[in-house]
Amino acid sequence: MATSYLQTHPDQNGYFGRFGGAYIPPILEQPFADIARAYQELKNSPKFIQDLQYVRKHYQGRPTPISYANNLTQHCGGAKIYLKREDLNHSGAHKLNHCMAEVILAKHLGKKKVIAETGAGQHGVALATAAAYFGLECEIHMGEVDIAKEHPNVVRMKILGAKVIPATHGLKTLKEAVDSAFDSYVAQVDDAIYCIGSVVGPHPFPMMVRDFQSVIGFESKEQFLEHEERLPDNIVACVGGGSNAMGIFSAFIDEENVNLYGVEPMGRGEALGDHAATLTYGEEGIMHGFNSIMLKDAKGEPAPVYSIGSGIDYPSVGPEHAYLKDIGRTKVGLSNDEEAVDAFYKLSQLEGIIPALESAHAVAYAMKLAATLPKEQTILVNLSGRGDKDIDFVVEHYPIPNAKF
């Protein structure tokens, strides 16, 4: 049953209900058609599956474990909190799950170079890692604001051999990095492939990235049964574009008794430009080649967005997330900057795990949710990345607590 939804969504044109599709200029129609065709050829190829399984086991270190957060559970009261430890995936986040597969796809298409955007830098690091492993050139576009904020990841990308190109227009964050990467890709379509970093963009990327990330969900299903001899009652994951959330949700969509919570960044408040809570405050619109829910300004253009988590400050969201919310299968949670920082420190000092600020949004919501639920309930949080990249920024702006909580 767990695969029935995945077998029927999206449709052949890349739509999840009315969301998705491919709204691209004519120059990109053939390259994207080639990518879709190559994916259909590869995904059922025994050689591709064998190669991917090999790198996941012997290079990435999969499967990543599930950890019971006993101290955090006792601190919050209520439901038991478990963590799916994607922070232990090689390169420090879930992003390598699809990057290794996308670079294999690029080699299959005869490409010499991979191009991508990055927000917090985790996708950039992962793609640079995969490109190094498979011997391809790598070009990463990143907003100037995020380059300054996520300096450790910028250094990592450069050490791995990637060329990091600043996005210097607009708000100089994730949206602008996508704009910059698309512009660069258009000029290099013959030799390069654009490796989109989330379940966003034109078809087939929302489907492909979800499928490559679904390893998180299927591992979790088996592992959680070992812990509790049943499925989790609740699954919580942060949502910007939404790749880590779709990765863990994918194996549980058909399990109607499992609640799925996508947690959006509430930032500094409800005013436009102070948050990136797309599913909460957005409306239908086309951006970056796909139809979904997006935050719009007075002119109907993509609105300015903000979050302390650079990887989730995006004015749209993956079309599958828009669809699942639309049909009532997923629920939307909110965590603001202060709650995310509080969760960052609590998880660090109570469990010895320093989370990425993006992942801390999911931890913060799980803490609030746990306190409202009985002790027999369970919550599985997708801990999508580690916080090495964030420690300098956090301690500079939010003093370290004097003692454990």
Secondary structure, 3 states (H helix, E strand, C coil): CCCHHHHHCCCCCCEECCEECCCCCHHHHHHHHHHHHHHHHHHCCHHHHHHHHHHHHHHHCCCCCEEECHHHHHHHCCCEEEEEEHHHCCCCECCHHHHHHHHHHHHHCCCCEEEEEECCCHHHHHHHHHHHHHCCEEEEEEEHHHHHHCHHHHHHHHHCCCEEEEECCCCCCHHHHHHHHHHHHHCCCCCEEECCCCCCCCCCHHHHHHHHHHHHHHHHHHHHHHHHCCCCCEEEEECCCCHHHHHHHHHHCCCCCCEEEEEEEEECCCCCCCCCCHHHHCEEEEECCEEEEECECCCCCECCCCCCCHHHCCCCCCHHHHHHHHCCCEEEEEEEHHHHHHHHHHHHHHHCCCECHHHHHHHHHHHHHHHCCCCCCEEEEEECEECHHHHHHHHHHCCCCCCCC
